[in-house]
Amino acid sequence: MADSDSRMEPRPEYVLTLDCPDGPGIVHDVSGFLVRNGGNILESQQFGDRPARRFFMRIHFETGPGASTLEELRAGFEVVAARYSMTWQLWTARAPYRTLIMVSKFGHCLNDLLYRWSVGALQIEIPAIVSNHPDLEPLARLYGIDYHHIPVTPETKPAAEEQLLELVSSLDIDLVVLARYMQVLSDDLAKHLEGRAINIHHSFLPSFKGARPYHQAFERGVKLVGATAHYVTADLDEGPIIEQDVTRVDHTASIEQYVAAGRDVESQVLSRAVRWHAETRILLNGNRTVVFR
């Protein structure tokens, strides 16, 4: 006789994230709400920012047969959220984020994201790739993803950004990833995408700005090559940092090895930032982030 557990339907799983002014009773009331609504906590993480007196929490939970639906949970939690002036989100745990990737001519980050997505390592869907150059269209075709070539010049930039926003809206995009997209977004576009657009860049800033930063670093004998993933804001390359990493180089490294090391660390840092965002593990804390890994 087959084990009855093997025929059981998987239980619905959800993720609740919240932040609010710190104070007593928050964890008690949140967990109590979940218990009353048939919730069983699978993972719980919290952080209290003592200087800011602000509390952050992420709970991954499941519900059993006859428990409240997602809509009922959201409606019921409004009472708890209002009591503590919470900013909060409640999502189905396995729901993939619909992700638009933007790229220029450097394809290492795009290639890495596409591979990780194809093997199920990223909880995302990729309905489209946007580029200001046609070079990487064959890579998009290899994965069966629509490729939109939107050239950008100073004269056409407003129209190009309008076209991009139309894609974001029509494709119901949750997240925009700038995977070495070498165009500066306008302030209006950055504000429109605030909190749902991630950028990656080398970590030589502000020391080595402009073109050929790896060549500049080589000339100065830099020993650490790094990358930073952050949320896009109107302040260029100064949005809330999600993830950073470095790799060591030494006096024997050539310029080509500096560049190769930079590409590797950029790809790894960006993929981690995208994964954490898609799993709702990142909460904004002013100009900083709380990342529940």
Secondary structure, DSSP 8 states (H G I E B T S, - for coil): ---GGGG-----EEEEEEEEE--TTHHHHHHHHHHHTTEEEEEEEEEEETTTTEEEEEEEEEE-TT---HHHHHHHHHHHHHHHT-EEEEEETT--EEEEEEE-S--HHHHHHHHHHHTT-S-EEEEEEEESSSTTHHHHHHTT-EEEE----TTTHHHHHHHHHHHHHHTT-SEEEESS--S---HHHHHHTTTSEEEEEETTTTTS-SS-HHHHHHHTT--EEEEEEEE--SSTT-S-EEEEEEEE--TT--HHHHHHHHHHHHHHHHHHHHHHHHTT-EEEETTEEEE--
